[in-house]
Amino acid sequence: MKKVAVIGAGSWGTALSIVLADHKHEVNVWSHRQEQVNEINERNTNQRYLPNIQLSEHIVAYSKMEEAVKGTDAVLLVVPTKAIREVSQQLKPFLDPNKMIIHASKGIEPETHKRISEMLEDELGEQVHQQLVVLSGPSHAEEVALRQPTTITATSYNLKMAELTQDLFMNENFRVYTNEDVLGVEIGGALKNIIALGAGISDGLGYGDNAKSALITRGLAEIARLGTSLDANPLTFAGLAGVGDLIVTCTSKHSRNWRAGNMLGKGYVLQDVLDQMGMVVEGVRTTKAAYQLSRKLNIDMPITEGLYELLFDEKEPKKVVDELMNRGKTKELEDLSSFL
């Protein structure tokens, strides 16, 4: 039995806490909202994020970071990308030098274009490089909380850390593979949210399965093109953190990014969409970062560029689709060379 601090009490952090508690691990959940801490401790629920799910008594919530982290064997960070730096700064004074650090967030930082593991190294120090693990893959919190079969990957520069994470989480409902391509897993996990926005927009416009299938396929080509240009392993994008995560995020009612895109396709403006969602839509911020990075590296990413113009230049959704459909001719297999 281990003791794990889960930093972030949203839907995904809570769902992963359930997985850990099923192993009889002690779980300390940190939240900056005192009312949420009180609810978890007094009623064993987190209704805002996982309605009608009963939490284990092995899950105890704290509002003070020091109390949540003290005496734990590992720290699991599950906060939005925009909060990573601030939360890491709060965490750093209470972090033992050799403690394993796992993150299960997905995104890229605009302007710096840094992945989450790079942001964590910035804030916690380069010494955490070999202690970091990325948990990623096709996994909706709502289904994990119901103990429905889920398969993800634990990825680290240090295979031993990935294997320890595998042991920490793996059970009959939650299967964990290991991987050593941190860059590829983080790129795949972040950029799939962009394509999910596009899939939602396509559905919101009333287009059918043909359009969405093409969008997902061509979106995967864009993800792989950018990832391999940064030296990711191309096979990663054919795995759980690539095509697996892409499919589930582009096709499910549970996907925030699909839901946000669907509303945009129906004519809602971006700020109204974000206000109504009430939770972070990572794809919006990641679209800006990926667009900036593609321009910097001169990587052709037409879907990402179209979505950037829709989100930040207020281009009409149908016009974006029309421009994508009327691009110049190209060869598919030549364009999929990223996988070779």
Secondary structure, 3 states (H helix, E strand, C coil): CCEEEEECCCHHHHHHHHHHHHCCCEEEEECCCHHHHHHHHHHCCECCCECCCCCCCCEEEECCHHHHHCCCCEEEECCCHHHHHHHHHHHHHHCCCCCEEEECCCCECCCCCCEHHHHHHHHHCHHHHHHEEEEECCCCHHHHHCCCCEEEEEECCCHHHHHHHHHHHCCCCEEEEEECCHHHHHHHHHHHHHHHHHHHHHHHCCCCHHHHHHHHHHHHHHHHHHHHHCCCCHHHHHCHHHHHHHHHHHHCCCCHHHHHHHHHHCCCCHHHHHHHHCCCCHHHHHHHHHHHHHHHHCCCCHHHHHHHHHHHCCCCHHHHHHHHHCCCCCCHHHHCHHHC
